[in-house]
Amino acid sequence: MKFSKLTMAIAVALTASVSSSAFAIDLYVDTKTKQIYAEPAAGRELMGSFEKVGDHVPHKGERDFIDAAGIHQDLELKENEIKALQEHITEAEKVKVSMDTNGLQVRSADNDFKFRFGGRIHADASYHSGDGYINRGTVPATRVEANDGTEIRRARMRMEGVFYKDWLFRTEADFADDKVAMKDVYIQYLGVPKFAIITVGQQKQNFSKELQESSNDMMFTERSLMNVLNAPTVDRAIGLNFEHFDKNWVAKLGIYGDSITPNVNTDKADEGWGISSRVTYAPILEKTKVVHLGIAGNYRTPADDGGVAKSKALAYSYESTNMSNYDPINSSVANIKDIKMLGLEAAALYGPFSVSGEYTRTWIDRKNGSANKNLTFDGWYVDAGWSITGESRTYKNGNFMYLAPEKPFSISKGQWGAWELAARYSAVDVSNRGFNGGNMANATAALNWYINKNFRFQADYTRLLSVKDSQITTSTGGNPNNLDTFALRAQVAF
């Protein structure tokens, strides 16, 4: 039965009024009137036995004992509360979840296990001027115009994680063009001392600064004409790679088979293989001052069906844009015995200014040399960039990275992010010893706006300066020079 505070107060008062000689007294409450009585009767319920406490005043020793006991009891209560709180914190810290510029991240309390989810979207629009040409490589000859319009150039999802501190995996898939293309699919071991990494799986081969550079970080929407030689042979493939690096230099060596791209040729026998190496050295390496030098080599033998790293025949072609059907040069090389490549690279960074250049030479040895002559091809580029707002690009392990704005775009704060101007000249020559694959050069100007570490907008203008030995000609049979291409991109990456 529950009693009000007033009832309990009355009971205490009665208890205090009882003679000190009484040991104890029973008290009763009337269930209807709520009055307190010292004697039992009908309708009364026993509340309990109450004892009067004398007016004894404890001496100092008793007071100290009582005070110490109370403090000790309070400390025990506080310690129990702290222990319970620590248990909750320990339980919560077993997994840490965060979201920042690097995407969604999950890690264990000891950092031995990590997981990260990221991705990128590149949304493009392009327009061509002066693109009414004739393709004389078809029978009958057909009219060619470069496609204008919009596309999702890249739409990638990336998952990577670390297990037991030393084992890393990465899986990255591209969903652009309404299809799935696997990019990076590999396992890495990070536990080797002296800054070494071992990688097994689908990965970029060791060749070319431009090819190693992420599409998220490039100053231009597309790579240079030199990539006509590099992309078919030294792009991604399944292999085993060793990397050793220190503060100023990086050395890589890998052996590879074909790429993860499935081969539809059902009678294919043994696949091809290749070996590549790249060494870079930075004699000057400061935050805003960098000098970069590099050299790379590649050797590859084709598969039994003639396919190279992408599980198809070796072809050198250039599209004015990724969505364009306009290829000023487009040629295939057959009867390949082996391919050898040499790459030279140099770059410099000084505050907001940067300049870089690369050269690639390809030697193709062919079967039955008398009937199929060996070939030598060349490609190169030089570019320069200027951060108008003063930021410097980041340099890490032989590669130049994203230009992160010091003051990310914010209207409320009056900040406008980072702005960058860039220019590039590039050329490629795949005509040699009677093989007329084509020779061309172009120039590109770019304006880039970096909103923050994740978003940027790009605008490119490319002028086709010269083309020779092309199957595409003007209506009168002349070379299709002076093609203008305009490209816009909106990018998010995390």
Secondary structure, DSSP 8 states (H G I E B T S, - for coil): ----HHHHHHHHHHHHHS-TT---EEEEEETTT--EESS--TTEEEEEEE---------HHHHHHHHHHHHHHHHHHHHHHHHHHHHHHHHHTTEEEEEETTEEEEEETTSSSEEEEEEEEEEEEEEEES--EEETTSSS-EEE----EEEEEEEEEEEEEEETTTEEEEEEEE-GGGS-EEEEEEEEE---TTTEEEEEEEEE-S--HHHHS-TTT-SSSS--TTHHHHHHHHSEEEEEEEEEE-SSEEEEEEEE---SS----TT--S--EEEEEEEEEEEEE-SSEEEEEEEEEEEEE--TTSB-TTSSB-EEEE-SSTT----SEEEE--SEEEEEEEEEEEEEEETTEEEEEEEEEEEEEESSTTTS--EEEEEEEEEEEEETT-----EETTEE-----SS--BTTTTB--EEEEEEEEEEEEEEETTEEEEEEEEEEEEEEEE-SSSEEEEEEEEEEEEEES-SEE-TTS------EEEEEEEEEE-
